[in-house]
Amino acid sequence: MKRYIKLMVVASAIFVMPTSCKKWLKEEPYSLYASETFFKTTDEADMAVLGVYQQMTGTFGYGFYMSMVFDIDSDIAQMQGAVISDGPRQVAHYSIPTSHSYMLETWRQMYRGINRANLVIEKVPQMDLFKNGTEAQKATLNKILGEAKFLRGQYYFDLVRLFGDVPMKLKSTEATDDVLLPRTERYEIYTQIIKDMTEAAALIPENSAKSKDERVSKGAVKGMLARVALFAGGWSLRQSGQMEQPSNYKEYYALAQKMSSEVMASGEHALNASYEQIFKNHCKFILEPKESMYEVALFNATGGTANSGVVGSWNAPIADLGNPYGRANSFYKTTALFQKSYKTGDLRRDVAVCTYKLDVTGAQVPQLTGRLDEGWAPGKWRRDWQNTGAKDPNNTDLNWTLLRYADVLLMRAEAENELNEGPNAAAYNAINQVRRRAYGKPLNTADATVDLPAGLNKQDFFERLKQERAWELCFEGMRRMDLIRWNILGTSIRATQVALKAYRSNYAYVAGDYFKDNKNELYPIPQIERDLNTNLSQNPNY
């Protein structure tokens, strides 16, 4: 299940080129070896696309920043600690200088991924085997081409969500290129993302239930395209300094409806009957592609940082150093009120939120008195479920899940509600499958005790959907971005702070003090990139 990630170190070697810090995006021009002599066999093409996947990993990717730091603070989670003098808390608490290293490191890593994808997209169709190989060789190369197109789309999607309008470059960088590119309007980028992912879906086979690695399947491509469409149809901070939604937003919701319905109709994906088992499987390195449709493979043979992550240590209950399961520093915290928002009988609560810590012996120590509830943490990746010991005190080999089938169902429900100006049967069916699983009920049998009531209007259904996404997908990297596309991040943060102060006057939650509307919905363009490229303007109010 970690088969291909181990090849990434080898694959990335073809991308180690002369570097330059003089010009933006010129840090990785491709060598003659890589571009002219490497793409001769299917194995070489495969290694090249693994190098594209590799840019999702590590601290700057989904091993840390993209998965956790950039998902908080929100209405359900925050970074522990009220200070804003260190790097992670500056980001989480919305006091971000334009020179912040996290912005620069992620920006450059995403563009490295794009540059690698561009090379694969250029070179694979030029291969003799692509035109004259066996049918099996052609099928393999088409899949590789599809993966590269999908990943290019994903990297641009990540950049647009984080930074808004960004430069778009669709060819691999060469030493003679003019790389001082201006920002590209985001809907031009969205058009390209949708094109790339649509073409990828036609090239990549299903094989989801049989997959033995973390590479993307047709269903995963369509599910991610549904997500892209909802963000394209949602609200975003524009260069005007205002949050805006496109006038043709329903066209994007229609694409989300189409893609999510095709995933559902394929029969390739399904809910695991047990919510808890999803995360226990994850903690045991058991791939489950029917529900866990798309995972970033994180692995380092020696426990080091490269290609690895802190999933299950940074976003898990405290585990004291020296305990048999491995340390967890637990900086990612939920709020006591979110844990209390789950309804009686909802089996997700005690999976999602852990109310104990692990002491040095590995024993569970309840955290229930006084202000200890401010230390409650995500429970989905707790150390005692991993039960493997640690090669490194902080880094783990736990993958990061980018897409679960439950998310596809909830996206279908949201799209149907928006397109039909209220929920139809398809919307109810999709969300109720998620709810039935949450209460331990048969997934495909109506149950009035847990199903949403009939006759909800559009706004009421949306409010239920918004809460259901929180209960189901909490801490999985989507909440903050969901609140942005719904144009309620600032209001949600302030309301959360008011509610927590009412719950306990000295509750440590400070995001409402720092968040600024029409600013913090985007991160700043890294200042060093603007210094190198004067064609790059800054985001509003930075």
Secondary structure, 3 states (H helix, E strand, C coil): CCCCHHHHHHHHHHHCCCCCCCCCCCCCCCCHHHHHHCCCCHHHHHHHHHHHHHHHCCCCCCCCCCCCHHHCCCCCEEECCCCCCCHHHHHHCCCCCCCCHHHHHHHHHHHHHHHHHHHHHHHHHHCHHHHHCCHHHHHHHHHHHHHHHHHHHHHHHHHHHHHCCECCCCCCCCCCCCCCCCCECHHHHHHHHHHHHHHHHHHCCCCCCCCCCCCCCHHHHHHHHHHHHHHHCCCEECCCCCEECCCCHHHHHHHHHHHHHHHHHHCCCCCCCCHHHHHHHHHCCCCCCCCEEEEECCCCCCCCCCCCECCCCCCCCCECCCCCCCCECCCEEECHHHHHHCCCCCCCHHHHEECEEECCCCCEEECCCCCHHHHCEECCCCHHHHCCCCCCCCCECCCEEEEEHHHHHHHHHHHHHHHCCCCCHHHHHHHHHHHHHHCCCCCCCCCCCCCCCCCCCHHHHHHHHHHHHHHHHCCCCCHHHHHHHCCCHHHHHHHHHHHHHHHCCCCCCCHHHHCCCCCCCCCCCCHHHHHHCCCCCCCCCC
